[in-house]
Amino acid sequence: GESVGLHLPTLSVQEGDNSIINCAYSNSASDYFIWYKQESGKGPQFIIDIRSNMDKRQGQRVTVLLNKTVKHLSLQIAATQPGDSAVYFCAENTGGNAGGTSYGKLTFGQGTILTVHP
Amino acid sequence: GAVVSQHPSWVICKSGTSVKIECRSLDFQATTMFWYRQFPKQSLMLMATSNEGSKATYEQGVEKDKFLINHASLTLSTLTVTSAHPEDSSFYICSAIQGALVNTEAFFGQGTRLTVV
């Protein structure tokens, strides 16, 4: 089946730098994308989402960019802090089907380990 | 925000025994819950979709007779790993959504670490 993948498995940055985490997806039917942060031993934590009718969305210190032409998604973290160190996953939701059972059904990318050095 | 709680947070069981993991939506009614499995240093892989009052839908390659899912109420889904083996050791995570709208945010539990010895 189709899947979401990431270009970089690890990323190390200095505190205060900006971080960019990339993700490539292959399912052109995907209409909703989410970035999650996962700390060791915990469940995924929602960071920001974007719908396919948008190409940019900003949150607090985070920005998600969506390029549907090349099926690429990125997460930008401004002024990265040590507390941002975690694994970051992109995920896609292809939406509902005739049976209505795939709402909220997500396909996750492989993950990027972000390490922020003080 | 909405809270999803899993119990237990971790469990150790002997090979051949069964283990039940609970997923509860604490402050909302979850029409649908999802179960994921995550091996160390890997991504989350969807195992099954659980709808209240109906049979779960399993992803390809997931044995429905081994991973029993029950969604008896709008706030509780359970995953039972039957006849567990060491290769079933993993981090099991559930998520829940409130409605049936496309692009509804999914809320995740904190995960359950299963170790089969």
Interface residues (C-beta under 8 A of the other chain):
Chain A: G1 D31 Y32 I34 Y36 G41 K42 G43 P44 Q45 F46 D49 R51 F89 N93 G95 G96 G99 G100 T101 S102 Y103 G104 K105 L106 T107 F108 G109 Q110 G111
Chain B: V4 Q6 T32 F34 Y36 Q42 S43 L44 M45 L46 T49 N51 T57 Q60 F91 I93 S95 A96 I97 G99 A100 L101 V102 N103 T104 E105 A106 F107 F108 G109 Q110 G111 R113
